[in-house]
Amino acid sequence: MSKSKVLNLICILFVCVVFIYSVLNDWYKGTGGYHYSNRVAVLEYHHIDPVASDYTITPEMFKSHLEALKNNHYHVIPMKQFIDFLNGTGTVPPNAVVLTFDDGYESFYKYAYPILKEEQMSATNFIIVSYLGTNPGTPFLNWNEIQQMQADGFNFYSHTYNAHDFATDQQGNPVAPLTNPIYLKEKNRMETESEYRERVTSDLAEAEKVIQQKLGSQDKLFCFPHGRYNQTLLDLGDALGYKYYFTGLDGLNAPGTKLIKRVNVGVAKVKASSLPRILKGETTVLGNLRILLKNIVVTQRTSEA
């Protein structure tokens, strides 16, 4: 048999093995077995409102998400248990899930908080610190609400002090202010590299100072606005003591992971019936191939931002 025929045969056998493994793996999970172990899925939400939109789901939909997790043998764990797991100092149950919200909208207190308490679950919110207590159309949490929820086991970490929204460069193009120098109108020029680094460091440090003052000493976690980051931002964050960063990358998380992957399910199109299928897709062969390709695209986009 020629070498080319042998290689073709090996390729065919490999594809068959992968297919059989995927089918059997999916079948086993469908019989009530565990979906994954020694890994954690981190779910991403933003806003809850009676009127759904791109990054907004209704209270009823959120409640049905939690019920779907319970009915499909997922276990919602608190952030502290997740961090201990990442540190290698703790364990998590099979099918572990962490719930996260971005931005610090008041809807978290109004809708998510009572539903989660009813289900005996907790969640984490990454807050834009300077927006707290304001109402630019969609109201944000205030510190009284945050402190009340913290007393009930909910967690709050930085999503910047005031560097969440896009700025502009010299041509007026939108840029992410944590990953790019911005245009200084009062000086009619772009920031220098040192000015950019000083501004970012100041923003991150101010957010962390306020959070620690209001909520007490806690782990330093940071969520990238819009999922955008670069090595400079990581270096500046590391210098301030941040250990884990929450991203827009997809996938599950194992011990030692620094850039935390999340599954964005806080959108109107993700129904409760779709949630188990989406999480199941994080563990299949084809699902992991999709995640790999998606993350390559996301990483390229965020590094250029």
N, C-alpha and C positions, 0 to 999 in steps of 0.2 A: 504494500500500500504506500502511495506517495506521501511525502511530508504534508502537502497541502490538504490531502484528504484526511490525514490524521488530525491536523489542526481544525479542520471543519467539523470533524466528529467530536473533538474535545469541546468545541464551542457549542455544538448542539446539546451535548450531554450537560454542560454547565447551565445552559438556559433551561433545560428540563429540570435540573436539580433546584434551581432558583424558583421556578414556577411551582414545583411540587411543595417546596418549603413554604412558599408564600400561601398557597392554598391550605396546607395543613395548619399553618400558624393561625390563619384567619379562622379556620374551622374550630380550632381549639379555643380561641378567644370567644367565639360565638357560643360555646357550650357553657360559659360561665366561669372559665378559668381566668387567671390573672391576665391583664393586658400588658403590664410591664412591671419590673421590680428594680430596686436600687437606682431609680431615676425619678425625676419629678417634672410634671407638666405645669408650666406657669401660664395661666390664662390672662389675657389682656382685655380690659374694658375701659370705657371713657365716661360716658354720660348715660343717665337713665331719665326717661321722660315719657309721659303718656303718648307723645307723638314721636314715632321712630324716624330715624334718618340714617345717613351713612355711618356715623360713629355713635349712634344713640339707639338704645333698645328700651322697650317698655318695661315697667315694673313686672307685669305679668310674664313677659318673656324671660326676664332675669330669674324669676322664681322657678319657671319651668326648666331653665338651664340647671339650677341647683338640684331639682328633682330628678332630672335626667342623669346627673352625676351619681346621685345616690342609687338610683335604680339600676345603674350599670356598674356598680361596685367600685366607684372611684371614692377616694378619701381626701377631703379637703383638710389640709394641715396649716398651722399658723406659720408666719414668716420665720419666727425664731427656730422652729424645728427644721425648716428648710436651710437656714444659715448654718446650724449645727451640722447638718448633713453635708453641706458643701465643705465645711471646715474639716470633716472627717471625725467629728466628735459625737455624732448622733446618727440615728437610723430613721428611716421613713417606712411606712407601710407600702405594700404593693399598690399600684394605681394612685400614687400620691399626686395631689393637685394643690397649687397655690393660686389664690385669686388676687389679681392686682387691678387697680384703677389708676388712670393717669389724669393729671391736671388739677384735681382738688375741687371739683364742682360740688355745690351744695346738694345736688341730687343724690350724692353718695350718702349723706345723712338722712335725707328725706325719704328715700326709697330703698337703697341697698341695705342700709344699717338695720332697719326693723325686719326685713326679710331674712337677712343673715342671722340675726339673733333668734328668730323663730326656728330657723333650721339648725341652730347651735353651731354656726360656722363663723369664721372671721375672715377679714380681707385686709389688704394693704393699699394705701393710696399715696401716690407720688405727687406732691403738692408744689405748685408754683407759688413760692412764699409771698412775694409782693402782691399777688392777686387776692390773697385771703381777705375776706370781709368786704370785697367789692362786688359790684353788680353791673358789669358792662353789657347787660342784656341777658346773659346766663350767669346767675349768681354763683359765687364761690363760697366754700366753707369759711367759718370763722373759728377762732381759737377755742371758744367755749364748746362748740360742737366737736372739734377735734379732740379736746381733752376728755370730754364725756365718752367718746368712742374709744379712746386709748384706754380708759379705765375698764372698758369691757373687752379688752384684748385685741383691739384693732391697731394697726401700725401705720405710721406716716413718715415718709422720707422725702428727700429732695428731688425736685424736677426743675431746678434752678431757682434763683431768687427773682431775676427779671430778665432772663435770656432765652425764653421759650419761643417767642415769635420771631419770624424772619426779619432780618435787617436788609440793607442794600449795599451793593458795591459802588464803585465810582461811575459805572454805567447805568446805575439804577436797577440792576438785576437783583432779585431776592437771593440772599445767602443766609445760611445758618450761622448765627452769631457765636456759637461755641466752637465752630470748626473753621471759621474764616475771619480774617481782618474785615472791618466794616468801614464804611465811608464816614468821615468826621465832618459834618456840615459846617460846624463852627470854625474849623481849620481849613476847610476846602481841600481836603486830601484824605487818602486812605490811611488807616492805622499802620504803624510800623509793627514788625513782628513782636518786639518787646511790649508795645502798648496792647497788642492783642492778647498776649499771654497774661499781662497784668490785669486786664479787664476780666478775662475768664476766671482767673484765680480769685479775684475780688468777689465776683458773683457767686461762685461756688462756696467760698468761705463765709460770705454773709448769710446765705441760705442755711448753711449748716449751723452757724452760730445761733441764729434765731430758733431753729428747730430744737437744738439741744437746750437752749434757755427755757423754751416753752414746755418741752416734753421730757426733759431730763436726759441723762447720758444713755446713748443707745448706739447700735451698730451704724456705721456710715455706709449707706447704700445710695446709689444715684441712678436715676432713669434718664436716658438720653432723650431730649426733645425730638420728636419725629424719628427716633431711632438713629439719628445721625451722629457719627463720632469719627475721630481720627487718632493717630498715635499721639499727637500733641495734647489732645484733650485727656487721653488716658494717662499720660505722664503727669499732667497738672493735677488730675484727680488723685493719682497715686500719692503725689507729694502731700496732699491734704488728708491722706489717710483713708480714702475710699478703697474698699476691698472688692466689692462686687458691683457690676454695672448691668442694668436691665436694658435690653436692646429690642430691636425690631426683627431680629433673626428668629427663624422658626426652628422647632425641634424640642427635644427633652433635655434635661440637665442631670449630669452625673457629678459625683464629688470632685472638687478641684476646679470646676468650671468658674471662670472669672466673668466672662461676658454671658449673662444669663439670657437664654433663648425664651421666647414667649409665643403663645398661640393666640392670635387675634380673633376673638369670638364675639366681641362687643359690637357687632354690626347687625343691622336689621335683617340681613339675608340669612344669618345663622340661626335657624330654628332649633328648638330643643331636640327634635328628632335627628337633626344633622350633627349635633355636638358629639355623640358617641362615635359616629363615623369619622369625624374630623380627628378626634383623639386617637382612634384606631389607626388612622392613616399615618400618625407619627411613628408607628412601630413596624409597619410592613416594609418589605423590600422596595416595592414601588414607591411607597410613601417616603422612604428615606432618600431615594433617588430624586424625587420631587423637591424635598427639603434642601438637598445639596445644591441643586440647580438654582432654586429660589434664593438661597443664601449667598451664592456667588454673585447674583444680580444685585441683591440688596447691599452687599459689602462694597461692590464696585460703585454703586450710586452714592452711598454714604461717604465713601472715601473721597469722592469728587466734589461733595457738597461744600 
